[in-house]
Amino acid sequence: MAMIPREFRTLYDVQQLLKEFNVFVYVGKRLYDIELMAIELDNLHQAGVVDQSTYMKAKIVLRKEHREELKREQTGKLY
């Protein structure tokens, strides 16, 4: 399945990608949402429906967001 090249800069961009495959993630805690999105993205890539380039771009965004969320929790800062 050929996918249209796109940019992934925010968590919202990754959510929109997952939404195309009817994957909706909401656990209630942002950190857990990010972790579950990463798992779902891995599954889509292993199934061959997400190409390598898209997968890598989305994974980078998820890792960045995960790192920032951990930092937010450790410092006790809210958005």
C-alpha positions in Angstrom: 0.0 0.0 0.0 1.6 3.3 -1.1 1.2 6.1 1.3 1.4 9.8 0.6 4.7 11.3 2.0 4.0 13.6 4.9 5.7 15.4 7.7 5.4 14.3 11.3 6.1 17.0 13.8 3.5 16.5 16.6 1.7 13.9 18.5 -1.4 15.0 16.6 0.2 14.1 13.3 0.8 10.6 14.6 -2.7 10.3 15.9 -4.0 11.2 12.4 -1.9 8.5 10.9 -3.3 5.9 13.3 -6.8 7.2 12.7 -6.5 6.3 9.0 -6.3 2.6 10.2 -9.1 3.0 12.7 -6.8 3.0 15.7 -8.0 5.4 18.4 -5.9 5.6 21.5 -7.1 7.1 24.8 -6.1 5.6 28.1 -6.5 8.7 30.2 -2.8 9.4 30.9 -0.8 11.1 28.2 2.3 9.0 28.9 0.4 5.8 28.5 -1.3 7.1 25.4 2.1 7.7 23.8 3.3 4.3 24.8 0.2 2.6 23.4 0.5 4.6 20.1 4.1 3.3 19.7 2.9 -0.3 20.1 0.1 0.2 17.6 2.5 1.8 15.2 4.9 -1.1 15.6 2.0 -3.5 14.8 1.0 -1.6 11.7 4.6 -1.6 10.5 5.0 -5.3 11.1 1.8 -5.9 9.2 3.2 -4.1 6.2 0.6 -1.3 6.0 3.0 1.5 7.1 6.2 1.9 5.1 9.6 2.3 6.7 10.0 6.0 6.1 6.6 6.8 7.7 7.3 4.4 10.5 10.6 6.0 11.4 9.3 9.6 11.2 6.4 8.7 13.5 8.6 6.8 15.9 10.9 9.8 16.3 7.9 12.0 17.2 6.7 9.5 19.7 10.1 9.1 21.4 10.4 12.9 21.6 6.9 13.3 23.1 7.5 10.4 25.5 10.8 12.0 26.7 9.1 15.4 27.2 6.2 13.9 29.1 8.5 12.0 31.4 10.4 15.3 32.1 7.1 17.1 32.7 6.0 14.5 35.3 9.4 14.5 37.0 9.4 18.3 37.4 5.8 18.4 38.4 4.9 21.0 35.7 1.6 21.0 34.0 1.0 22.1 30.5 
